[in-house]
Structure formats: C-alpha cells, structure tokens
Amino acid sequence: MTPSRGRWLSLASVALFFIVWEAVCRAGWINPVLLSAPSGIVAAGMVLLSHSMIWLDLAYTALAFVMALGVAIVGGAVVGGVIGYSRTAYFVVNPFVVAINGLPKVVLMPLVVLWVGIGSAASVFLGAVMASFPILTATFSGIRALDPDHVRLARSFGAGPRVIARTIVAPGVAPYLLSGIRVGLNYAMVGVLIAEFFGASQGVGYRMMLLMANFEVASFFAYLLIVAAFTLATTSLLQAVERRVTHWRPDALSPIGGM
C-alpha cells in the first residue's frame, strides 16, 4: 500500500468514526449527560476558543508538557546510556528502575504534592517521571544493539572516543532514542494532566475536572479533542524528524527491490 493511499484510508476511518458517533447520539441511543454528539462538541469548542480562558489553559499545560518532556529526554537518555554502557551500573540501577516503573504513577501524586507542592512544578515532575522510562529503555536497547565489531574496527583505524560516538554510537542509538521519545511524549502529557487533575488551579486538566463536575460534557470533550489534536500534531512532527534522521534505514514493510 502506498503512503498516500494509507493516509486516505486513515482519514476515511476517522470520518466514519465521527459519522457513526453523530448518528448514535442523534438517535438517542446514548444519554447526552454521558456523551455529547460531535456537532455539539464542535459548537462548544467554538465558544471556548472565543474566550481567553482556554488559551491560558493551553499555554499553561503546553509549557509544563515541554519542560517535562525535556527533563525526561535528558534524564532518560543519560541513565539509559550509563546502564547500557556499564554492566555494573545496570545491576545497581535496574532494580530501582523496574520497581518504580511498575508502580501506577497516579499513586505517586501525594508524594509529588508533598515534595514539590502543587501547580506547574508537580505537573513537570510527574510528567518527566512518566516519560523518562520509555526513553531510558529505548536508549539502553540502542546501546546494547550496537555491533562491537564496528567499534573495534574504528579503534583499529585510530578513531578516538569522540569520533566513535559521532559516527557509530549516535547513528546507532538515534532510531531507538527517537522511538522512545515518541512513546514518552504521550506519557508526558498523561503525567501533566494527572497532576493538573489533582494538584493545580489552572491548566487543561484542572479545567476538564471542573467541567465534568458541572456536567458540561460537550465542553469537556472539546478540551479532550484539543489535547488529542495537540498530541497527534506533536507525534507527527517527531515522526517527520525521525524519518529525516533515519532516512538511510530500509523500510521493513516495503516490498523487496521496490516492487
């Protein structure tokens, strides 16, 4: 299947989903208190976009998301690189990584509030913690997947650590790291929203909780779709960067010989 045909298929599936959703709601098969029709959500969204409140909420959440993702990328890449390079560090750090990663992150909210307080600090902290694990795991896998023969060959030709890092390590780890970031950005958004649900007085998560408490379902779903659109746009941007960085890699799903 060609990429253009695949994109059209994706658009058609999304359009069909919304058509069925609208039809089900208009037929009265679902209580409007539980789920609003897409047309009602669009109308509520247009009203929200005309006020400054939603833009302030989006700016607040977007800033926390960017900061959380940035911290997660640095922390996850550094720790993943260290435990991937050193077996001693792996055996020392891995039990803590597994234990913390296995915890439902929402149970950490009381500690997050106790340690860093409420507001944007809590959002950045929880978002960074949640996003760092897939980035750490991807970096570790990328380091472990490097071919040691390539490193030995480079050293035999007199290449120093910087040259090896630039020509062998970075290209080899980049696809893994970008894949980890692509997964991590979703976790970062989830962490930020969870923190705003329970420990913020502004932001998208706080506003969504307030709307549901007042049974403003259409406005709640308008916020939800805006968050989904933001995450989708961010993921698409990262995928474009990933394709550009790893353009030299063959597509595993493409036919052999380009046929």
N, C-alpha and C positions, 0 to 999 in steps of 0.2 A: 504494500500500500504506500502510495506517495505521501509526502508530508502535507501537501495541500489538501489531498483527499481526507487525510486523517484529521486535519483541522476542521474541515466542513462536517465530518462525522461528529466531532466533539460539539460543535455549535448546534447541530441538529439534535443531539441527545439532550443538551441543556434546554433548548427551546421546547422540546417535547415534555420535558420535566415540568417546566413552568406552565405549559398549556394544561396538562393534567392537573396540576396543583390548583390552578384557577377554576377549572371545571368542577373539581371536587368541592371546593369551597362555595361556589355559586349554587351547586346542587343542594347545599345544606347538609352534607354528609358529615361535616366536622363542625363542632361548636366554635363559633368565632372567638370565644374567650380563650380557646386553646391554640387556634391557628388562624391567622389572617390571610386573606387572598393576596396574591402578588399585586393586583391593581390597588388594593388598599395600602399595601406596604409602600408602593411607589408614591402614592398620594401623601402618605405620612412622611416619606423621605424628602419629598419636595418641600413640604412645610418646614421640616427640620433644617434643611440646607439653607433656608432663607433667614435663619437665625444664627447669631454668632456663637451660641452655646455649643453647637455640635462641632464647630471649627476649633473652639478652645479645647473641647474634649479630645478631638482627634490629634491636635498638636501635642497635648499632654501625653497621650498614650504613645504616639509615634516617637516622641523623644525618649521616653522610657524604653521602648522597644529597641531603638537603635543603640542606646547605651548598653542595654542588657546583651544584645547580640554581639556588640563589640567586645565586651568583657568576656563573653563566652568563647569567642573565637580565639582571643589571646590566651586565656587560661586553658581552654581545651586543647589547643594546638601545642602549647608548651608542655603540659603534663603528658599528653599523648606522645609527644616526641621523646620526652625523657624516659618514660616507661617502655617505649618501643625500642629505644637505643640501648638501655641498660636493663639487663635481666634482674640485677639486684634491686633497682628501683621498682621494677614491675612487681616483684614478690613483696616488697614493702608497701607499695601504694595500692595494689589491686584489691586486697580485701576491703579497704575503705571505699574504693570506687564501687565495688559490687554492692556493698551494704547500703550506701547512700542512694545509689541508682535504683535499688529495689524498693525504696520507700515511696509510697504515694506522696507526691510533693505537697499536696494540699495540707497534709498533717504537719508540715513544717511552718505553716503560717503563724501559729502562736509564737514560735521561736523567732521567726523573722520580725514580727512586730516588737518582740522583747529586745532583740539585738539592734535593729536599725530604725525602729519606730514605724509610723505609718506615712503614707504619701509616696512620692516617686522613688525614694530610697528602697522601700520594700518591694516595689514593682521591679526595679532594676536588679535587686538582689535575687529574687525568686526567678525572674526570667533568665538571668545569667546562669543560675544553678541548673535549671531545667535544660537549657540549650547546650550547656558545656559537655554533657555526657555523650550525645551522638557525635559531636565534633572530636572529643577526646578519643572515642572508639575508632572513628574513621582515620584519625591521624596515626594511631597505634597500628591499625591494619595496614596503612600505607607504608609505614616504616618497615614492618615485618615482611611486606611483599617485595621489598627491594631485592634485586638479584645481587648477592655478594660478589659474584664473579665480575660484575661491572665495576664495582668499587675496587676490587683487586687489580683489574686491568688498568683502571685510571691511575692508581698508585704506581703501577709498574712503569707508566709513562711519565712519572714525576708530578702528577697532579696533587695539589695541596688540598687541605680541608675545604677552603672556600670554593675552589673550582669543583670539587666533588659535590659540595652542597648545591651549587648553582646548576650544574649540568646533569647530575644524576638524581640526587635526593629530591630537589624541588620539583622537577618534571614527574618523578615517580609518585610523589605524595600528593601533588596538586589535585588529581582527579578524586582521590579519596577524601581530601580535605573539603573540596567543594561540595561533594555529595553529603558529607557530614553537616556542612553549613546549611545546605538546602533542607535537611531534616531539622536542624537546630533552630532555624528561624521560626518554624511552626511552634516548636516548644517554647521559644522565647515569647511569642505572642500569647500563648496559653498561660505562661507564668505571670506575665504582666497583667493579664485580665483577671486571673485568680487573685492576685494581690490587690487589684482595684476593687474586686467584689467585696473583700473583707477589710481592707485597710487603707481606703482612700476617700477623699471628699470631692474628687473630680476625676475626669477621665472617662473613657468609653465603658469600662467595666462598671464603674460606680453608677453611671447613667443608666446602663442596662438593668442593673439591680433595682434602681429607683423606678424605672418604667414598669417592670414586672410587678413591683409592689403596688403600683397604681393601676394594674391591669390594662396598661396601654400596649397591647400586644403588637399592633401594627408598627408603632414607633420602635418597639424592642427589636422586631425583625428587620426594620430599616437599618438600625445600628448593626445588627448581626450581618446583614448583607454587605454593609460598608466595610466591616472588618474582614469578611471573606474576600471582597474585591481587593483590599489593600494587601492581604497575604498572598493572593493569587498574583497580583502585579509584582510583588517583591520576589516571589518564587520564579516567575517568568524572566525577570531581569537577571536573577542569578543563573538560571539555565542558559541564557544568552551568553553570559560571561563564561560559564562552564564549557559551552560549545566552542567559544573562541580560544580558550586556553588549551583545550584538549582536542583541537581540530585534527591533530595528527593521528588520533586513535581511530581504528576502523570501527564502524557501527556493527555490533554483533547481530542486529536484526536485519541488516541489509543483505540482499542476495549476493552470493559469491560471484565475483567478477563483474559486479554492477549490472547483472542481467535481471 
